[in-house]
Amino acid sequence: RVVDGETSEALEKLEEKLHFRNRSDAIRAAVRSLTEEIEELSTLTGKITSVAVVVHDDSSDNSIEKLKHEFQDIVVTQVHNYFSGKCIEVFVLNGQAKRIIDFAKELKNKPKFTYAKLVNPHPTHKHK
């Protein structure tokens, strides 16, 4: 089996909701989306400001605190809120692009986070 049960269920939901013909199409779209996200990160240079949004369970609070302390040199503001049974964190980041990219990679490596996204107000490419 290539994917676990939870991932398999998520793929089925994607197929239904987004009308993919099959799982392969859903996987291709997911890989394309992640590839675009990684390519966008790779274009960031110099000193920048970004916003990170994280949604997680209470049990992940310790991971958030560790992340905040590890990147205290770029975390300008952190807002924490509890909404619909989940914690929501909004980070305003300011610093060298490499540090912000490292922060984004750490977000993606935390499986306990329900949602993690870096938003860059600096357009790095034009949509086709």
C-alpha positions as CSV (number, residue, x, y, z in Angstrom):
1,R,0.0,0.0,0.0
2,V,1.4,3.4,-1.0
3,V,-0.5,5.6,1.4
4,D,-2.0,5.1,4.8
5,G,-5.7,4.9,5.6
6,E,-6.0,8.6,6.6
7,T,-4.3,9.8,3.4
8,S,-6.4,7.4,1.3
9,E,-9.6,8.9,2.8
10,A,-8.3,12.4,2.1
11,L,-7.6,11.4,-1.5
12,E,-11.1,10.1,-1.9
13,K,-12.6,13.3,-0.5
14,L,-10.4,15.3,-3.0
15,E,-11.6,13.2,-5.9
16,E,-15.2,13.8,-4.9
17,K,-15.0,17.5,-4.0
18,L,-12.8,18.6,-6.9
19,H,-14.1,16.2,-9.4
20,F,-10.8,14.5,-10.2
21,R,-11.2,11.5,-12.6
22,N,-9.1,9.3,-10.3
23,R,-6.5,9.3,-7.5
24,S,-3.7,9.8,-9.8
25,D,-5.1,13.1,-11.0
26,A,-5.6,14.2,-7.3
27,I,-2.0,13.2,-6.5
28,R,-0.7,15.1,-9.6
29,A,-2.5,18.2,-8.6
30,A,-1.2,18.0,-5.0
31,V,2.3,17.5,-6.2
32,R,2.0,20.4,-8.7
33,S,0.7,22.6,-5.9
34,L,3.5,21.7,-3.5
35,T,6.0,22.2,-6.3
36,E,4.7,25.7,-7.0
37,E,4.9,26.5,-3.3
38,I,8.5,25.3,-3.1
39,E,9.5,27.2,-6.3
40,E,7.9,30.4,-4.9
41,L,10.0,30.0,-1.7
42,S,13.1,29.5,-3.7
43,T,12.6,32.9,-5.4
44,L,12.6,34.9,-2.2
45,T,15.7,36.9,-1.5
46,G,17.0,39.7,0.7
47,K,15.1,41.1,3.7
48,I,11.3,40.4,3.4
49,T,8.2,40.4,5.5
50,S,5.8,37.4,5.4
51,V,2.8,36.1,7.3
52,A,2.5,32.5,8.5
53,V,-0.9,31.0,9.5
54,V,-1.0,27.8,11.5
55,V,-4.0,25.8,12.7
56,H,-3.4,23.1,15.3
57,D,-4.8,21.2,18.3
58,D,-4.0,22.2,21.9
59,S,-1.6,19.3,22.1
60,S,0.7,21.1,19.6
61,D,1.2,24.2,21.7
62,N,4.6,23.1,22.8
63,S,5.7,22.7,19.2
64,I,4.5,26.3,18.5
65,E,6.5,27.6,21.5
66,K,9.6,25.8,20.4
67,L,9.2,27.2,16.8
68,K,8.6,30.7,18.1
69,H,11.8,30.6,20.2
70,E,13.9,29.0,17.5
71,F,13.0,31.8,15.1
72,Q,12.7,34.7,17.6
73,D,15.0,36.7,15.4
74,I,12.4,37.0,12.7
75,V,9.1,36.7,14.6
76,V,7.8,40.3,14.9
77,T,4.3,39.4,16.1
78,Q,2.4,36.3,17.1
79,V,-1.3,36.2,17.6
80,H,-3.0,33.2,19.2
81,N,-6.7,32.5,19.1
82,Y,-8.9,29.6,19.9
83,F,-11.7,29.0,17.3
84,S,-14.0,26.0,16.7
85,G,-12.0,23.7,18.8
86,K,-8.6,24.5,17.2
87,C,-5.8,26.9,17.9
88,I,-5.0,29.5,15.3
89,E,-1.6,31.2,15.2
90,V,-0.7,34.1,13.0
91,F,3.0,35.0,12.8
92,V,4.3,38.2,11.2
93,L,7.8,37.5,10.1
94,N,10.5,40.0,9.1
95,G,14.1,39.0,8.2
96,Q,16.3,37.5,5.7
97,A,14.5,35.3,3.2
98,K,16.6,32.2,4.1
99,R,15.4,32.4,7.7
100,I,11.8,32.8,6.6
101,I,12.1,29.9,4.2
102,D,13.6,27.8,7.1
103,F,10.6,28.8,9.2
104,A,8.2,27.7,6.4
105,K,10.0,24.3,6.0
106,E,9.6,23.7,9.8
107,L,5.9,24.4,9.5
108,K,5.6,21.8,6.7
109,N,7.6,19.2,8.8
110,K,5.1,19.3,11.7
111,P,2.5,16.6,11.1
112,K,0.5,17.8,14.2
113,F,-0.4,21.1,12.4
114,T,-3.8,20.8,10.7
115,Y,-2.9,23.7,8.4
116,A,0.3,25.7,7.8
117,K,0.8,28.3,5.1
118,L,3.3,31.0,4.5
119,V,1.8,34.0,2.7
120,N,4.2,36.3,0.9
121,P,2.8,39.8,0.0
122,H,5.7,40.1,-2.5
123,P,4.5,38.6,-5.8
124,T,7.4,36.5,-7.1
125,H,5.8,35.3,-10.3
126,K,3.0,36.2,-12.6
127,H,0.1,33.8,-12.9
128,K,-0.4,32.3,-16.3
